[in-house]
Amino acid sequence: MILGIDVGGTHTDAALLEDFEVKKKVKVKTNQEDILSSLLEATSSIFASLDPKRLRRIVLSTTISTNAIVQNKIRRVGLIIARGPGIPPSLLPFPEDTYLLSAYMNHRGFEVVPLDEKEVEEAVSRFIEAGIEHLGVVGKFCTRNPAHELAIAKLIGGRFKHVSLGHKLSGRLNFRRRIATTYLNAAISSLYRRFALAVMNFVRDLGVSAPVYILKADGGTIGIEESIQFPCQTILSGPAASIMGVLALSRGNSDAIALDIGGTTTDIAVFADGVPLLEGFGVKIGGLKTLIRGLRTRSIGAGGDSRIKWQDGKIAIGPEREGDAAALGGPYPTPTDAMVWLGLIKIGDRDKAGAAIYTLAREAGLSVDEMARKMLDTTLEKICEAVKEFVNEINNEPVYTIHELLEGRKIRPTNLYLVGGPSEGLAEPLGKMLGCTPHLLPHAEVANAIGAALARTTTELTLLADTEKRTLTIAEEGETMYIPPRTKIDDIITLGKERLKERAKRMGAKEDELEIEVLEEQEFNMVRGFDTIGKNIRVKLQIKPGLIAGYNSEKGIR
């Protein structure tokens, strides 16, 4: 048995699966002030008739990291940066609380300026005096040689609550994105650690011995204990759960649009030949471009419970949610009330929905029917406009799926997959407006929880070999080792696969889920004068994202 839980902004959903059949599903209100109480409420019903020992895995998706960043409820972070030449300090993303070192490595990982321990101590003293307890350490070419970052961490010792090292978070090159990623990882570390430890204690107190995983932004999972080191990977976990839910429930192989219409937001995703798209370089959040590997999504502040106002002679939707729909006892009219009044969905009290709509209709000089239709049409237009803009944006850039780069590929959606509470009333009109065949997926109300439950563990590894230096750097592991001068690219790939398996197992992967892909393999001769003096080899591998072993896409979820 597998338990998936999605802690959303409005609701916490839980789904219990056995042999890929949904045995039980629960939806409760999320208490943002006490998320564990929402977990307890959701799981109490699940565990009422279940022996906890029968569970073999629990997977959670959570908004805690995303909300902390978006709402600016993060810790102050000091950054120690070995920047080298080529980028002026004014272009660095965090001029305050940043200390620039003179040390740096060049693009091949050779030390150009050695580390000055006095500079590190000065930075540490400055941050301690300022009351800063969380640090990020980033070297410009740390993925080619992490020695400076590791030495700085050793000098810092245990004088801060948390220290994030840039090379541990991604093997990709992009200095500014790496600084932003390291900053965010440190900024949310304490908040996320408290959450993760609380969940671990909560599960233990329930008498559950099954491993617990957290869903990452790329639609893969990571063991909850391991995730404490990399909290930034859980950013945008909620939209990722939605996409993985659609992947499990749709069984499609066409270009498609997926909409998760929640109470607060609508999350948009796009599929190419039935495969979710990935952000090419890394997700963007809180105005920061990062190296965090994530599925490509777009969220807009228009959901079923978004407050609707009459402003400047027109309808204004969201982005705030100020309670339930009026039909369910809420204080203001919402898109859900319009659907209830027009008979598109049958929930709550239609008279209460009508009374709320009447307050707007009176301002606009319209009938309740006219206002309800106007509310619905405006909601549909807002969602469709965002979808079309998103698809156009994708088609103007290289298309990356979770498996490969599709050169010159244009996305032309023919199907529309919908999940979320309000989707029943919006499916048909949205399908017509977008020119797609709409599909209301089974178990749509808990699709996020199903997606989380079935996601497999994913991770990646970047290997950089320099046969002249006779060194191999495994970027994400912060490891540099000797290699013979005649090392070939096939040797690096073979070694990389073994090390990737080890890394994935540490993160909670099972042996039958270790499907490895080579994402990138490059080999360049290094020439001095007229002689080849060595090779520069770059290899990037990943555990293929997708659903856990045993899932049959033909049979789907029952």
Order of alpha helices (4+ residues) and beta strands (2+ residues): beta-beta-beta-alpha-beta-alpha-beta-beta-beta-beta-alpha-beta-alpha-beta-alpha-alpha-beta-beta-alpha-alpha-beta-beta-beta-beta-beta-beta-beta-beta-alpha-alpha-alpha-beta-beta-beta-alpha-beta-alpha-beta-beta-beta-alpha-beta-beta
